[in-house]
Amino acid sequence: MSEKFGRLLTETKEKSEEAASMVTSFIKKLLLIISRPARLLECLELIRKSFIIFRSSRRPGKGGARYQS
């Protein structure tokens, strides 16, 4: 996606410097909007993997510690 934005910006600069500044501002805002959910998804994926590893280490009979009451 970044490559496409780069090409868009290059083509826009060739046509109009004024338009290029507007497109640059738009691209920065759009990338910021897109990056936040992407980072959130990465964090959730890491949390899920950590939980699965933790849960599997706690299961009796699966090589993990047995839960004692």
N, C-alpha and C positions, 0 to 999 in steps of 0.2 A: 504494500500500500504506500509506503514511503517513497518508493521509486516512482509510482504513478503521480504522487503529489509533486515530486521533483520535476518530472517531465511537464506537468501542468504549469508549474511555476516558470520553467524555462521558456515554454511556448508563450506564456503570458508576458514575460519580460521582453521577448522579441517583438511583440505587438504593441505593448504600452507599459511604460514604467509606472504610471499612475495606477493602472489596474493591477500591476504586479504587487504593489504595496498592499492593496486591499486583499488580494488573493493570499499573500503571505500571512496577513493577520487572520484571515479565515482558516487557513490550514493549521496555524498554531492552535487556535481555539478548538478546532475539530479534533486534532491529535490529543489535546488535553482531555476532551470529553471521552474519547475512545480509550485512553490509557487508564483512567480510573477504574472502570469496570474490569478491564483486563488484569490489573494488579489485584483486584478483589478476587477474581476467579483463581488466580495463581495461589493466593493465600488460602482460599477454601480448599483447593486441591491438596496443598501441603498439609492442612489440618486433617483432611480426610485420610490421607496416607498415614499420618502419625497415629490417628485413632485406630486404624486397622491394625497397625503394628502393635500398638498397646493392647488392643483387645485380644489379638491372637496370642500374645505372650501371657495373658491371664487365663486362658482356657485350660481347664483340666484335661489331661490326656494328650495335649498337643505340645508337650515339652515345656509348658509354662508352669508357673507356680500355682499350686492348688489354693483355692480360696478357703480359708478356715474360719469357722464362726466360734 
